[in-house]
């Protein structure tokens, strides 16, 4: 299960220092600390991680542009940039899951121990970080849509249906629009916030073909299925217009 964030330390960039991000961390019970401007020592472990990633992974990939301007004279990074963003994310993710935890680490308080060993040591001596309640995770970090419920549940993001028996009972007592929160990494469940209800209601995915897919993956799939040849669009439009004219006549 996804675990909580105990302490988040960030810089002054707008990606982390904004009301939505800080608000989400507060909802999850996290401590949020903002480092000082131009003080790299406030977040040494973050800067060190960037350097490790660059030296062990990025430097060996085609299209790498170097550490700064003129770092790789004569190398055409644009011509060699054949890796897509999705492929890059996949490579980086696999590195941090399969390789990084087993490398020796000489940062502060690590003393050459491996991150996986330190993680296991902390779990033995201090206890594991408590997992986040799935509904709270969706409410704090999920994607939100305001929808009108029906007898079949709720439809979000253009064609993904969710429903549950508990939801239908709550819906009968509370009318009107409601908020639905979806974890973009796990579509099997969603959380509905019904006006006047004391807590969120868990919903189950109704389209089994989307089970275990990510939300961006489903949206890309639907967009691909709807895309068609302009000639086919023109043919069907003419067919509909011709049929309507005949019916009118």
N, C-alpha and C positions, 0 to 999 in steps of 0.2 A: 504493500500500500504506500501511497505517497506520504512522505513525512513532512513535518512542519519546518519552517525556517526560523531558527532561534535568533540569529543576529545577522542583519544585512548591512554591510558597510559600502557606501557608494560615493561617487565623486559629485561634482556640481553640474554634470551634464543633464540636459533636459530629459534624456531617456529614462532616468531613474528619479530625478528630483522633480516630480510633478505630483499633483494632488491625487490622481487616480492610482499611480503606483504606490505612493506612500499610504494612501487609504486602504488599499488591498493588503499591504503588509500589516497595518494596524488591525484589520479584521482577523488576520491569521495569528495575532498575538506575537508578532515579531518585534524585536528591538531594531530600530532604524537609526544608523549613525551616518552623518554626511561628513566626508573628509574635507580638509581645508584646501583651498585653491593653491596650486603649485607646491603642494607638500606631498611628494610621492611616498614619503615614509609613513604617512597615515594609512596607506593601503599597500604595503610592500608585497603581501602575498598575492594580490591581484596583478600587480605589475610583473611579478616573477612568473606567474602563470602565462601571461601573454608571451614573454620571452621564451618559455619552454615550448609552447605551442608553435611559435614561429620557427625555432631551431630544429625541432624534431619532426614537424609535420609540414607546415606551409612551405618551408624552404625547398623541399623536394618535389613540389607540385608544379606542373606546367602552368605558365602564366603568372608565377610569383614575381612581384615587382621589386622586391628588395626592402631593406629597412628604411630607405629614404631616397630622395632624388639622386640619380647618378650612381646608385649602389651596384647596378649591374650594367655597365657600359656595353653597348652593342647588342643587348638582348631585347628582342621585340616581344614584350609581354602580351600585347594585344593579339599578335599573330599566333602565339602559343597558348592563349587562354581558351582551352577547349573544355574545361570543367564547368558544369552548370552549378547554380547556387544550391540546388537540392543535392547534387553529388558531393559538394564541398561540406554541407551540413552532415551528410552521412559519414564522410571520412572523419570529420572532427568528433562526431558522436562516438564512433567506434573506438577512436583513440582514447577518449576519456573513460570509456567503459572497460575496454579490454587491455589497454597498455599502460596508461598513466598510473593506475592504482598499484601496479606491481613494480614500478621504478623506485629506486632509492631517492629520498628527498632530504636535502640538506638545509631546508629553511629553518626558521626559528622554532625551537622546541621539537623538531623532527629528529635531529641527530642521526641522519642516515636511515631512519626507518622508512618503510614503505607506507603510502597512504592507506592501503587496505589493512595493514597491520595496526596502524594507529586507530582506524575506525573500529576494528574488532576490539582493541584494548579499551576504548572509550565505552563501547557497549557493555563490556564485562564489568567495568568499574563504576560507571555512572548511569547505566541504563540507557535504553534506546530512546531516540527522539520520538515523541508520541505521534502516531499517524494523524493526518487531518481527516476530520469527518468529511465524507465525499460530498455531501450537500453544501457544507461550508466552503469546500474547495471550489465548487462550481459557482457559488454566490460571490466569492471573492475574486476569482481568477477567470471565470468562464465568459463566453460570448453571450450577449443578452439580446433578446427580441421581445417586443410587446405584441401580443397576439390576442385574438378573440377565440375562446375555446368552442368546441362543438361536441356532439355526441361521440365523435370518433377521436377526440383528444385535441391536440394542438399540432399545427403545422408550422415549422420554422425553417428559415433559410431556403425558401422556395420549393420545398417538397419533402422535408424530413418529418415524419409523424411520430409523436410520443403520446402515451396514454397509460393509465393505471386505474384500478378499481377505486383506490383511495382518492385519486384525483377527481373521478366522476362524482363521488359522494360530496367532496368539498365544493365542487363546481355547482352542485344543486343548491348549496346554501349561500354562495357568493357569486353574484352576476357581474358581468362587465369584463373589460380587458384585464390581462394579467401579464406578468413578466416570466419569461422562461430563460433559464441559464444552462448553457451546454459547455461541458469540458471539451475543447477542441481536440484533445488527445484521446478521448474516450467517449464515443457516441452511444454506448450501450444504455446509458441513463442520462436523465436531465432533471433539473429541479424547477418547479413552478412556484412562484410567489403570488398567492391569491389575496387580493385586498381584503382586509379584515381577518384573515386567518392568522393563527398564532405562530406558525412555523411553515417552512417550505415543504412542498409535497414532492416526493420522488416519482418520476415518470420512467417508463420503459420504452425503449426503441421499438417501433412497430414494423419497420422495414428491415427484415433479417438480412437482406443483401448488403446493408450498410454496417452490419455488426463488425466490431473490431477495426473499422476504418477510422481515420482521422477526419475531422470536419473539413479542413482544406482539401483533402483527397476526394471527399464526396462532392464538394462544390466544383472541383475541377472535372470530375467525372460527368456531372450533370451538364456542365458547360460544353464538354466535348460531345456529349450525346445530342445536344440541341443544335450544335453547329451543323450547317448543311450547305450544299452547293447552291449558289444564288439562282441557278437555272431551275433547280427543284422548287425553290421558294416562289419563283415567278409562275411556274406551272400550277402549283397548288392554289396560288392567289387567283389566277385566271379561272381555275375550276370553281372556286367558291363564288366569285363574282358572277360567273355565267349561270350558276345554279340559282343564285339569288334573283338575278334578272328574270330567269324563266319562271320562278315561283311568283314574283311580283306581277309579271304579265298574266 
